[in-house]
């Protein structure tokens, strides 16, 4: 039976091989980096297993949890990961916040008729003075969200129902140990990467004009905390996307073909768009709040090894008492939940118990996989009505031409909105 377990140091070559199957932000194809990640992962899992809650002033930015999907024979089929917290001080996470600005000419926003034929549509001239522009504002996220990453599966393992085990087991772990993670969960979706034509249209049409290197080199350097200074210095702070060609505009927020199934599963769990995009490939950032997640309810249970009856359900079952540390499987279980608040008996098969390396009386955690998808209504892109903002801030200039209004005042209006978005994330 296939199982998901916490990674071990001896998985280094396996993970390196998976890293070379694509371009993955959180699984760099460098042996020394993967070795460091595995060392951090082992320490992170051990800390959670040994302590129910994190110590005071615990810094979760140093935590990383790597999972490996394997067969009974030990063949690696895939990997996924949780990053405890993204760096929030010296190296805040960068993205572009998209904001729509509405500008309006009071003269041209009127419908103008010929004086002698006001009701004749054929002779009517309609002039539109209302324009909407979308801007990309460089956004420094200092709220330290927990990030999902490194979700990679071999092509020959797809179509067997293992994707849910690989992806959902992370949320099973998150809900079991909420004190160790942020309530805000971030998933950065990979955009379609053109390996023959230097990255993506956004990279070529915008960022490449500010950073003089290939997409591949820039992406590689960005994964090193001590080498990503160039991003803070060279990335443009403010881009009027209305000036870009249609190929770039239509690519914003696109998700690569291989990543789309994972994105759909995340949306079923309650993830939604943030209107923030990756500063290199323009892939979308999806987010959810762990406290509002309705799917994958977790409950402790005591194992009875036997044969689940016809009332059994499809579920994730995990244990941390295995010799391998955290191990999870997808299997049929009978009666995982009752009205009791304590541990209740749950019947699993002999194969399931063997995969988990547990026996009768072991404590497990169970999450039913049958749930109603919870897709919240996406929030609208933030909008700034420039004239309304000026009326509120500078009533002394209303009724006058705004041509003399200093540019820095308009820029401040935009920056204030971005700062408010950042404060809202901090308060969550």
RODO-593909 format. One record per residue (C-alpha): residue number from 1; x, y, z. Coordinates in nm, 2 decimals, padded with zeros to 4 digits. Layout:
{i->NUM xx->X yy->Y zz->Z}
...
// end
This chain:
{i->1 xx->00.00 yy->00.00 zz->00.00}
{i->2 xx->00.13 yy->00.35 zz->-00.09}
{i->3 xx->00.21 yy->00.58 zz->00.20}
{i->4 xx->00.32 yy->00.93 zz->00.26}
{i->5 xx->00.59 yy->00.97 zz->00.53}
{i->6 xx->00.82 yy->01.23 zz->00.65}
{i->7 xx->01.14 yy->01.26 zz->00.45}
{i->8 xx->01.47 yy->01.11 zz->00.57}
{i->9 xx->01.84 yy->01.21 zz->00.49}
{i->10 xx->01.87 yy->00.91 zz->00.27}
{i->11 xx->01.60 yy->01.05 zz->00.04}
{i->12 xx->01.84 yy->01.31 zz->-00.10}
{i->13 xx->01.91 yy->01.14 zz->-00.44}
{i->14 xx->01.54 yy->01.06 zz->-00.49}
{i->15 xx->01.44 yy->01.43 zz->-00.42}
{i->16 xx->01.72 yy->01.55 zz->-00.64}
{i->17 xx->01.58 yy->01.33 zz->-00.93}
{i->18 xx->01.23 yy->01.48 zz->-00.87}
{i->19 xx->01.38 yy->01.83 zz->-00.87}
{i->20 xx->01.52 yy->01.77 zz->-01.22}
{i->21 xx->01.18 yy->01.68 zz->-01.36}
{i->22 xx->01.06 yy->02.04 zz->-01.37}
{i->23 xx->01.11 yy->02.40 zz->-01.25}
{i->24 xx->01.00 yy->02.40 zz->-00.88}
{i->25 xx->01.03 yy->02.70 zz->-00.66}
{i->26 xx->01.06 yy->02.50 zz->-00.33}
{i->27 xx->01.25 yy->02.20 zz->-00.46}
{i->28 xx->01.58 yy->02.34 zz->-00.61}
{i->29 xx->01.79 yy->02.09 zz->-00.82}
{i->30 xx->02.10 yy->02.13 zz->-00.60}
{i->31 xx->02.22 yy->01.84 zz->-00.38}
{i->32 xx->02.37 yy->02.06 zz->-00.10}
{i->33 xx->02.04 yy->02.26 zz->-00.08}
{i->34 xx->01.83 yy->01.95 zz->-00.06}
{i->35 xx->02.06 yy->01.81 zz->00.21}
{i->36 xx->02.01 yy->02.12 zz->00.42}
{i->37 xx->01.63 yy->02.10 zz->00.36}
{i->38 xx->01.62 yy->01.74 zz->00.48}
{i->39 xx->01.82 yy->01.82 zz->00.79}
{i->40 xx->01.58 yy->02.11 zz->00.87}
{i->41 xx->01.28 yy->01.88 zz->00.80}
{i->42 xx->01.40 yy->01.61 zz->01.04}
{i->43 xx->01.45 yy->01.87 zz->01.31}
{i->44 xx->01.11 yy->02.03 zz->01.25}
{i->45 xx->00.92 yy->01.70 zz->01.26}
{i->46 xx->01.10 yy->01.59 zz->01.58}
{i->47 xx->01.02 yy->01.92 zz->01.75}
{i->48 xx->00.65 yy->01.88 zz->01.68}
{i->49 xx->00.64 yy->01.52 zz->01.79}
{i->50 xx->00.82 yy->01.59 zz->02.12}
{i->51 xx->00.63 yy->01.91 zz->02.21}
{i->52 xx->00.26 yy->01.96 zz->02.19}
{i->53 xx->00.30 yy->02.34 zz->02.15}
{i->54 xx->00.59 yy->02.54 zz->02.03}
{i->55 xx->00.81 yy->02.71 zz->02.29}
{i->56 xx->00.77 yy->03.08 zz->02.36}
{i->57 xx->00.91 yy->03.31 zz->02.09}
{i->58 xx->00.94 yy->03.01 zz->01.85}
{i->59 xx->01.05 yy->03.13 zz->01.50}
{i->60 xx->00.87 yy->02.92 zz->01.25}
{i->61 xx->01.06 yy->03.06 zz->00.96}
{i->62 xx->01.33 yy->02.80 zz->01.04}
{i->63 xx->01.08 yy->02.51 zz->01.01}
{i->64 xx->01.04 yy->02.30 zz->00.69}
{i->65 xx->00.84 yy->01.98 zz->00.66}
{i->66 xx->00.91 yy->01.75 zz->00.37}
{i->67 xx->00.70 yy->01.45 zz->00.29}
{i->68 xx->00.78 yy->01.16 zz->00.05}
{i->69 xx->00.52 yy->00.94 zz->-00.12}
{i->70 xx->00.64 yy->00.58 zz->-00.16}
{i->71 xx->00.53 yy->00.23 zz->-00.24}
{i->72 xx->00.56 yy->-00.08 zz->-00.02}
{i->73 xx->00.88 yy->-00.15 zz->-00.21}
{i->74 xx->01.02 yy->00.19 zz->-00.12}
{i->75 xx->00.99 yy->00.34 zz->-00.47}
{i->76 xx->00.95 yy->00.71 zz->-00.44}
{i->77 xx->00.65 yy->00.84 zz->-00.63}
{i->78 xx->00.65 yy->01.21 zz->-00.53}
{i->79 xx->00.70 yy->01.47 zz->-00.26}
{i->80 xx->00.53 yy->01.77 zz->-00.10}
{i->81 xx->00.62 yy->02.01 zz->00.17}
{i->82 xx->00.51 yy->02.27 zz->00.42}
{i->83 xx->00.73 yy->02.58 zz->00.50}
{i->84 xx->00.65 yy->02.68 zz->00.85}
{i->85 xx->00.68 yy->03.05 zz->00.79}
{i->86 xx->00.82 yy->03.27 zz->00.51}
{i->87 xx->01.10 yy->03.51 zz->00.60}
{i->88 xx->00.94 yy->03.83 zz->00.72}
{i->89 xx->01.22 yy->04.06 zz->00.83}
{i->90 xx->01.55 yy->04.07 zz->00.63}
{i->91 xx->01.40 yy->03.90 zz->00.33}
{i->92 xx->01.02 yy->03.95 zz->00.31}
{i->93 xx->00.84 yy->03.76 zz->00.04}
{i->94 xx->00.80 yy->03.96 zz->-00.27}
{i->95 xx->00.50 yy->03.96 zz->-00.51}
{i->96 xx->00.32 yy->04.22 zz->-00.72}
{i->97 xx->-00.01 yy->04.34 zz->-00.58}
{i->98 xx->-00.26 yy->04.42 zz->-00.86}
{i->99 xx->-00.47 yy->04.73 zz->-00.81}
{i->100 xx->-00.72 yy->04.89 zz->-01.05}
{i->101 xx->-00.72 yy->05.27 zz->-01.07}
{i->102 xx->-01.02 yy->05.45 zz->-01.21}
{i->103 xx->-00.95 yy->05.79 zz->-01.36}
{i->104 xx->-01.22 yy->06.01 zz->-01.50}
{i->105 xx->-01.26 yy->06.33 zz->-01.70}
{i->106 xx->-01.56 yy->06.52 zz->-01.59}
{i->107 xx->-01.59 yy->06.68 zz->-01.93}
{i->108 xx->-01.55 yy->06.37 zz->-02.15}
{i->109 xx->-01.76 yy->06.15 zz->-01.92}
{i->110 xx->-02.08 yy->06.32 zz->-02.05}
{i->111 xx->-02.29 yy->06.22 zz->-02.34}
{i->112 xx->-02.28 yy->06.50 zz->-02.59}
{i->113 xx->-02.57 yy->06.56 zz->-02.85}
{i->114 xx->-02.58 yy->06.78 zz->-03.15}
{i->115 xx->-02.78 yy->07.09 zz->-03.03}
{i->116 xx->-03.04 yy->07.07 zz->-03.31}
{i->117 xx->-03.11 yy->06.70 zz->-03.29}
{i->118 xx->-03.08 yy->06.59 zz->-02.93}
{i->119 xx->-03.28 yy->06.27 zz->-02.97}
{i->120 xx->-03.14 yy->06.14 zz->-03.30}
{i->121 xx->-02.91 yy->05.85 zz->-03.22}
{i->122 xx->-02.75 yy->05.86 zz->-03.57}
{i->123 xx->-02.61 yy->06.21 zz->-03.50}
{i->124 xx->-02.52 yy->06.15 zz->-03.13}
{i->125 xx->-02.16 yy->06.15 zz->-03.03}
{i->126 xx->-02.07 yy->05.95 zz->-02.72}
{i->127 xx->-01.75 yy->06.04 zz->-02.55}
{i->128 xx->-01.61 yy->05.82 zz->-02.27}
{i->129 xx->-01.38 yy->05.99 zz->-02.02}
{i->130 xx->-01.37 yy->05.70 zz->-01.77}
{i->131 xx->-01.06 yy->05.48 zz->-01.79}
{i->132 xx->-00.95 yy->05.19 zz->-01.58}
{i->133 xx->-00.59 yy->05.09 zz->-01.55}
{i->134 xx->-00.44 yy->04.80 zz->-01.36}
{i->135 xx->-00.11 yy->04.86 zz->-01.19}
{i->136 xx->00.13 yy->04.61 zz->-01.04}
{i->137 xx->00.28 yy->04.74 zz->-00.71}
{i->138 xx->00.58 yy->04.56 zz->-00.56}
{i->139 xx->00.46 yy->04.41 zz->-00.24}
{i->140 xx->00.67 yy->04.31 zz->00.06}
{i->141 xx->00.49 yy->04.05 zz->00.27}
{i->142 xx->00.61 yy->04.07 zz->00.63}
{i->143 xx->00.32 yy->03.88 zz->00.78}
{i->144 xx->00.51 yy->03.55 zz->00.77}
{i->145 xx->00.24 yy->03.31 zz->00.63}
{i->146 xx->00.29 yy->02.93 zz->00.62}
{i->147 xx->00.36 yy->02.82 zz->00.26}
{i->148 xx->00.28 yy->02.51 zz->00.07}
{i->149 xx->00.54 yy->02.39 zz->-00.17}
{i->150 xx->00.74 yy->02.12 zz->-00.34}
{i->151 xx->00.43 yy->01.93 zz->-00.46}
{i->152 xx->00.59 yy->01.70 zz->-00.73}
{i->153 xx->00.46 yy->01.36 zz->-00.86}
{i->154 xx->00.61 yy->01.13 zz->-01.11}
{i->155 xx->00.42 yy->01.11 zz->-01.44}
{i->156 xx->00.37 yy->00.73 zz->-01.41}
{i->157 xx->00.21 yy->00.77 zz->-01.07}
{i->158 xx->-00.07 yy->01.00 zz->-01.18}
{i->159 xx->-00.43 yy->00.89 zz->-01.23}
{i->160 xx->-00.42 yy->00.65 zz->-00.93}
{i->161 xx->-00.58 yy->00.87 zz->-00.67}
{i->162 xx->-00.24 yy->00.95 zz->-00.51}
{i->163 xx->-00.27 yy->01.32 zz->-00.57}
{i->164 xx->-00.51 yy->01.36 zz->-00.28}
{i->165 xx->-00.28 yy->01.18 zz->-00.05}
{i->166 xx->00.02 yy->01.38 zz->-00.16}
{i->167 xx->-00.16 yy->01.72 zz->-00.13}
{i->168 xx->-00.43 yy->01.67 zz->00.14}
{i->169 xx->-00.20 yy->01.50 zz->00.39}
{i->170 xx->-00.03 yy->01.83 zz->00.44}
{i->171 xx->-00.36 yy->01.99 zz->00.56}
{i->172 xx->-00.42 yy->01.68 zz->00.77}
{i->173 xx->-00.09 yy->01.76 zz->00.94}
{i->174 xx->-00.16 yy->02.13 zz->00.96}
{i->175 xx->-00.49 yy->02.09 zz->01.13}
{i->176 xx->-00.34 yy->01.84 zz->01.37}
{i->177 xx->-00.07 yy->02.09 zz->01.48}
{i->178 xx->-00.22 yy->02.43 zz->01.43}
{i->179 xx->-00.01 yy->02.60 zz->01.70}
{i->180 xx->00.30 yy->02.54 zz->01.49}
{i->181 xx->00.18 yy->02.73 zz->01.19}
{i->182 xx->00.03 yy->03.05 zz->01.07}
{i->183 xx->-00.35 yy->03.08 zz->01.03}
{i->184 xx->-00.27 yy->03.22 zz->00.68}
{i->185 xx->-00.17 yy->02.95 zz->00.43}
{i->186 xx->-00.01 yy->03.06 zz->00.11}
{i->187 xx->00.03 yy->02.86 zz->-00.21}
{i->188 xx->00.23 yy->03.01 zz->-00.50}
{i->189 xx->00.11 yy->02.85 zz->-00.83}
{i->190 xx->00.36 yy->02.80 zz->-01.10}
{i->191 xx->00.28 yy->02.98 zz->-01.43}
{i->192 xx->00.34 yy->02.80 zz->-01.77}
{i->193 xx->00.72 yy->02.82 zz->-01.82}
{i->194 xx->00.85 yy->02.83 zz->-02.18}
{i->195 xx->01.19 yy->02.67 zz->-02.14}
{i->196 xx->01.28 yy->02.75 zz->-02.50}
{i->197 xx->01.19 yy->03.11 zz->-02.48}
{i->198 xx->01.32 yy->03.24 zz->-02.15}
{i->199 xx->01.05 yy->03.20 zz->-01.90}
{i->200 xx->00.71 yy->03.37 zz->-01.94}
{i->201 xx->00.57 yy->03.67 zz->-02.13}
{i->202 xx->00.57 yy->03.87 zz->-01.81}
{i->203 xx->00.94 yy->03.80 zz->-01.75}
{i->204 xx->01.03 yy->03.88 zz->-02.11}
{i->205 xx->00.80 yy->04.18 zz->-02.15}
{i->206 xx->00.86 yy->04.35 zz->-01.81}
{i->207 xx->01.11 yy->04.21 zz->-01.56}
{i->208 xx->01.38 yy->04.11 zz->-01.81}
{i->209 xx->01.41 yy->04.49 zz->-01.89}
{i->210 xx->01.52 yy->04.55 zz->-01.53}
{i->211 xx->01.71 yy->04.24 zz->-01.44}
{i->212 xx->01.99 yy->04.15 zz->-01.69}
{i->213 xx->01.99 yy->03.77 zz->-01.67}
{i->214 xx->01.79 yy->03.48 zz->-01.79}
{i->215 xx->01.47 yy->03.36 zz->-01.62}
{i->216 xx->01.64 yy->03.04 zz->-01.51}
{i->217 xx->01.94 yy->03.22 zz->-01.35}
{i->218 xx->01.72 yy->03.47 zz->-01.17}
{i->219 xx->01.49 yy->03.20 zz->-01.04}
{i->220 xx->01.78 yy->03.00 zz->-00.92}
{i->221 xx->01.94 yy->03.29 zz->-00.73}
{i->222 xx->01.61 yy->03.39 zz->-00.58}
{i->223 xx->01.60 yy->03.06 zz->-00.38}
{i->224 xx->01.92 yy->03.16 zz->-00.19}
{i->225 xx->01.84 yy->03.40 zz->00.09}
{i->226 xx->02.19 yy->03.54 zz->00.08}
{i->227 xx->02.18 yy->03.60 zz->-00.30}
{i->228 xx->01.83 yy->03.76 zz->-00.35}
{i->229 xx->01.94 yy->04.12 zz->-00.28}
{i->230 xx->01.92 yy->04.19 zz->-00.65}
{i->231 xx->01.54 yy->04.14 zz->-00.64}
{i->232 xx->01.50 yy->04.42 zz->-00.38}
{i->233 xx->01.73 yy->04.65 zz->-00.57}
{i->234 xx->01.63 yy->04.59 zz->-00.93}
{i->235 xx->01.26 yy->04.49 zz->-00.95}
{i->236 xx->01.04 yy->04.78 zz->-01.07}
{i->237 xx->00.83 yy->04.91 zz->-00.79}
{i->238 xx->00.54 yy->05.03 zz->-01.00}
{i->239 xx->00.42 yy->04.89 zz->-01.34}
{i->240 xx->00.13 yy->05.02 zz->-01.54}
{i->241 xx->00.00 yy->04.70 zz->-01.70}
{i->242 xx->-00.22 yy->04.88 zz->-01.94}
{i->243 xx->00.10 yy->04.97 zz->-02.14}
{i->244 xx->00.18 yy->04.60 zz->-02.20}
{i->245 xx->00.09 yy->04.40 zz->-02.51}
{i->246 xx->-00.21 yy->04.16 zz->-02.50}
{i->247 xx->00.02 yy->03.85 zz->-02.47}
{i->248 xx->00.16 yy->03.97 zz->-02.14}
{i->249 xx->-00.18 yy->04.08 zz->-02.01}
{i->250 xx->-00.36 yy->03.76 zz->-02.08}
{i->251 xx->-00.08 yy->03.55 zz->-01.92}
{i->252 xx->-00.11 yy->03.72 zz->-01.58}
{i->253 xx->-00.23 yy->03.48 zz->-01.31}
{i->254 xx->-00.20 yy->03.18 zz->-01.55}
{i->255 xx->-00.13 yy->02.84 zz->-01.40}
{i->256 xx->00.08 yy->02.57 zz->-01.58}
{i->257 xx->-00.09 yy->02.26 zz->-01.71}
{i->258 xx->00.09 yy->02.03 zz->-01.47}
{i->259 xx->-00.01 yy->02.25 zz->-01.17}
{i->260 xx->-00.38 yy->02.30 zz->-01.26}
{i->261 xx->-00.51 yy->01.97 zz->-01.09}
{i->262 xx->-00.33 yy->02.08 zz->-00.76}
{i->263 xx->-00.48 yy->02.43 zz->-00.79}
{i->264 xx->-00.83 yy->02.28 zz->-00.83}
{i->265 xx->-00.79 yy->02.07 zz->-00.52}
{i->266 xx->-00.67 yy->02.37 zz->-00.33}
{i->267 xx->-00.97 yy->02.57 zz->-00.44}
{i->268 xx->-01.20 yy->02.29 zz->-00.32}
{i->269 xx->-01.04 yy->02.33 zz->00.02}
{i->270 xx->-01.12 yy->02.70 zz->00.03}
{i->271 xx->-00.82 yy->02.87 zz->-00.13}
{i->272 xx->-00.89 yy->03.18 zz->-00.33}
{i->273 xx->-00.71 yy->03.44 zz->-00.54}
{i->274 xx->-00.53 yy->03.73 zz->-00.37}
{i->275 xx->-00.47 yy->03.94 zz->-00.68}
{i->276 xx->-00.10 yy->03.90 zz->-00.61}
{i->277 xx->00.13 yy->03.74 zz->-00.86}
{i->278 xx->00.49 yy->03.61 zz->-00.86}
{i->279 xx->00.74 yy->03.88 zz->-00.94}
{i->280 xx->00.91 yy->03.66 zz->-01.21}
{i->281 xx->00.66 yy->03.43 zz->-01.38}
{i->282 xx->00.33 yy->03.61 zz->-01.28}
{i->283 xx->00.18 yy->03.29 zz->-01.14}
{i->284 xx->-00.10 yy->03.36 zz->-00.90}
{i->285 xx->-00.08 yy->03.35 zz->-00.52}
{i->286 xx->-00.37 yy->03.15 zz->-00.36}
{i->287 xx->-00.45 yy->03.18 zz->00.01}
{i->288 xx->-00.68 yy->03.04 zz->00.27}
{i->289 xx->-00.73 yy->03.07 zz->00.65}
{i->290 xx->-00.67 yy->02.75 zz->00.84}
{i->291 xx->-00.93 yy->02.84 zz->01.10}
{i->292 xx->-01.20 yy->02.86 zz->00.84}
{i->293 xx->-01.12 yy->02.54 zz->00.66}
{i->294 xx->-01.42 yy->02.31 zz->00.67}
{i->295 xx->-01.28 yy->02.01 zz->00.48}
{i->296 xx->-01.05 yy->01.74 zz->00.62}
{i->297 xx->-01.18 yy->01.74 zz->00.97}
{i->298 xx->-00.93 yy->01.56 zz->01.20}
{i->299 xx->-01.03 yy->01.33 zz->01.49}
{i->300 xx->-00.81 yy->01.10 zz->01.71}
{i->301 xx->-00.90 yy->00.73 zz->01.71}
{i->302 xx->-00.78 yy->00.40 zz->01.85}
{i->303 xx->-00.70 yy->00.13 zz->01.60}
{i->304 xx->-00.87 yy->-00.20 zz->01.57}
{i->305 xx->-00.72 yy->-00.41 zz->01.30}
{i->306 xx->-00.98 yy->-00.61 zz->01.11}
{i->307 xx->-01.20 yy->-00.58 zz->00.80}
{i->308 xx->-01.39 yy->-00.26 zz->00.75}
{i->309 xx->-01.75 yy->-00.32 zz->00.67}
{i->310 xx->-01.97 yy->-00.18 zz->00.39}
{i->311 xx->-02.03 yy->00.14 zz->00.59}
{i->312 xx->-01.66 yy->00.22 zz->00.57}
{i->313 xx->-01.55 yy->00.55 zz->00.42}
{i->314 xx->-01.25 yy->00.68 zz->00.22}
{i->315 xx->-01.02 yy->00.86 zz->00.46}
{i->316 xx->-00.67 yy->00.97 zz->00.54}
{i->317 xx->-00.52 yy->00.79 zz->00.84}
{i->318 xx->-00.19 yy->00.90 zz->01.00}
{i->319 xx->00.03 yy->00.81 zz->01.29}
{i->320 xx->00.34 yy->00.96 zz->01.45}
{i->321 xx->00.42 yy->00.65 zz->01.65}
{i->322 xx->00.57 yy->00.47 zz->01.35}
{i->323 xx->00.94 yy->00.40 zz->01.33}
{i->324 xx->00.94 yy->00.63 zz->01.03}
{i->325 xx->00.79 yy->00.92 zz->01.23}
{i->326 xx->00.48 yy->01.08 zz->01.06}
{i->327 xx->00.32 yy->00.83 zz->00.81}
{i->328 xx->-00.02 yy->00.87 zz->00.64}
{i->329 xx->-00.22 yy->00.65 zz->00.40}
{i->330 xx->-00.54 yy->00.67 zz->00.21}
{i->331 xx->-00.76 yy->00.38 zz->00.30}
{i->332 xx->-01.11 yy->00.26 zz->00.39}
{i->333 xx->-01.20 yy->00.30 zz->00.76}
{i->334 xx->-01.51 yy->00.21 zz->00.96}
{i->335 xx->-01.68 yy->00.45 zz->01.21}
{i->336 xx->-01.40 yy->00.71 zz->01.25}
{i->337 xx->-01.62 yy->00.96 zz->01.43}
{i->338 xx->-01.88 yy->00.95 zz->01.71}
{i->339 xx->-02.03 yy->01.21 zz->01.94}
{i->340 xx->-01.76 yy->01.14 zz->02.20}
{i->341 xx->-01.48 yy->01.40 zz->02.23}
{i->342 xx->-01.21 yy->01.15 zz->02.32}
{i->343 xx->-01.05 yy->00.88 zz->02.10}
{i->344 xx->-01.30 yy->00.63 zz->01.95}
{i->345 xx->-01.23 yy->00.29 zz->01.79}
{i->346 xx->-01.16 yy->00.28 zz->01.42}
{i->347 xx->-01.13 yy->-00.03 zz->01.21}
{i->348 xx->-00.86 yy->-00.05 zz->00.95}
{i->349 xx->-00.74 yy->-00.34 zz->00.74}
{i->350 xx->-00.43 yy->-00.55 zz->00.80}
{i->351 xx->-00.27 yy->-00.40 zz->00.49}
{i->352 xx->-00.33 yy->-00.05 zz->00.62}
{i->353 xx->-00.19 yy->-00.13 zz->00.96}
{i->354 xx->00.12 yy->-00.28 zz->00.80}
{i->355 xx->00.17 yy->00.03 zz->00.59}
{i->356 xx->00.15 yy->00.25 zz->00.90}
{i->357 xx->00.36 yy->-00.01 zz->01.09}
{i->358 xx->00.12 yy->00.00 zz->01.39}
{i->359 xx->-00.09 yy->-00.26 zz->01.57}
{i->360 xx->-00.41 yy->-00.29 zz->01.78}
{i->361 xx->-00.45 yy->-00.01 zz->02.03}
{i->362 xx->-00.23 yy->00.24 zz->01.84}
{i->363 xx->-00.35 yy->00.61 zz->01.83}
{i->364 xx->-00.41 yy->00.75 zz->01.48}
{i->365 xx->-00.57 yy->01.06 zz->01.33}
{i->366 xx->-00.85 yy->01.03 zz->01.08}
{i->367 xx->-00.97 yy->01.27 zz->00.81}
{i->368 xx->-01.27 yy->01.17 zz->00.59}
{i->369 xx->-01.20 yy->01.25 zz->00.22}
{i->370 xx->-01.57 yy->01.29 zz->00.13}
{i->371 xx->-01.65 yy->01.65 zz->00.19}
{i->372 xx->-01.85 yy->01.93 zz->00.02}
{i->373 xx->-01.61 yy->02.15 zz->-00.18}
{i->374 xx->-01.59 yy->02.49 zz->-00.02}
{i->375 xx->-01.51 yy->02.75 zz->-00.28}
{i->376 xx->-01.56 yy->03.10 zz->-00.13}
{i->377 xx->-01.66 yy->03.38 zz->-00.36}
{i->378 xx->-01.33 yy->03.54 zz->-00.49}
{i->379 xx->-01.27 yy->03.89 zz->-00.37}
{i->380 xx->-01.27 yy->04.17 zz->-00.62}
{i->381 xx->-00.94 yy->04.33 zz->-00.72}
{i->382 xx->-00.87 yy->04.64 zz->-00.50}
{i->383 xx->-01.00 yy->04.95 zz->-00.67}
{i->384 xx->-00.89 yy->05.31 zz->-00.63}
{i->385 xx->-01.13 yy->05.58 zz->-00.75}
{i->386 xx->-00.87 yy->05.85 zz->-00.80}
{i->387 xx->-01.11 yy->06.15 zz->-00.80}
{i->388 xx->-01.29 yy->06.03 zz->-00.49}
{i->389 xx->-00.96 yy->05.99 zz->-00.31}
{i->390 xx->-00.85 yy->06.33 zz->-00.41}
{i->391 xx->-01.18 yy->06.48 zz->-00.30}
{i->392 xx->-01.14 yy->06.32 zz->00.04}
{i->393 xx->-00.78 yy->06.41 zz->00.09}
{i->394 xx->-00.75 yy->06.75 zz->-00.09}
{i->395 xx->-01.09 yy->06.92 zz->-00.10}
{i->396 xx->-00.91 yy->07.25 zz->-00.17}
{i->397 xx->-00.83 yy->07.14 zz->-00.53}
{i->398 xx->-01.17 yy->07.01 zz->-00.62}
{i->399 xx->-01.33 yy->07.20 zz->-00.90}
{i->400 xx->-00.99 yy->07.29 zz->-01.04}
{i->401 xx->-00.77 yy->07.13 zz->-01.29}
{i->402 xx->-00.58 yy->06.85 zz->-01.14}
{i->403 xx->-00.28 yy->06.89 zz->-01.38}
{i->404 xx->-00.09 yy->07.08 zz->-01.11}
{i->405 xx->-00.14 yy->06.80 zz->-00.85}
{i->406 xx->00.20 yy->06.66 zz->-00.76}
{i->407 xx->00.27 yy->06.31 zz->-00.88}
{i->408 xx->00.39 yy->06.21 zz->-00.54}
{i->409 xx->00.04 yy->06.27 zz->-00.40}
{i->410 xx->-00.11 yy->06.02 zz->-00.65}
{i->411 xx->00.17 yy->05.78 zz->-00.57}
{i->412 xx->00.10 yy->05.82 zz->-00.20}
{i->413 xx->-00.27 yy->05.72 zz->-00.26}
{i->414 xx->-00.16 yy->05.40 zz->-00.42}
{i->415 xx->00.10 yy->05.33 zz->-00.16}
{i->416 xx->-00.15 yy->05.39 zz->00.12}
{i->417 xx->-00.38 yy->05.12 zz->-00.02}
{i->418 xx->-00.09 yy->04.87 zz->-00.05}
{i->419 xx->00.02 yy->04.95 zz->00.31}
{i->420 xx->-00.34 yy->04.89 zz->00.42}
{i->421 xx->-00.34 yy->04.55 zz->00.25}
{i->422 xx->-00.02 yy->04.46 zz->00.43}
{i->423 xx->-00.16 yy->04.57 zz->00.77}
{i->424 xx->-00.47 yy->04.36 zz->00.71}
{i->425 xx->-00.25 yy->04.06 zz->00.66}
{i->426 xx->-00.06 yy->04.13 zz->00.98}
{i->427 xx->-00.38 yy->04.15 zz->01.18}
{i->428 xx->-00.52 yy->03.82 zz->01.05}
// end
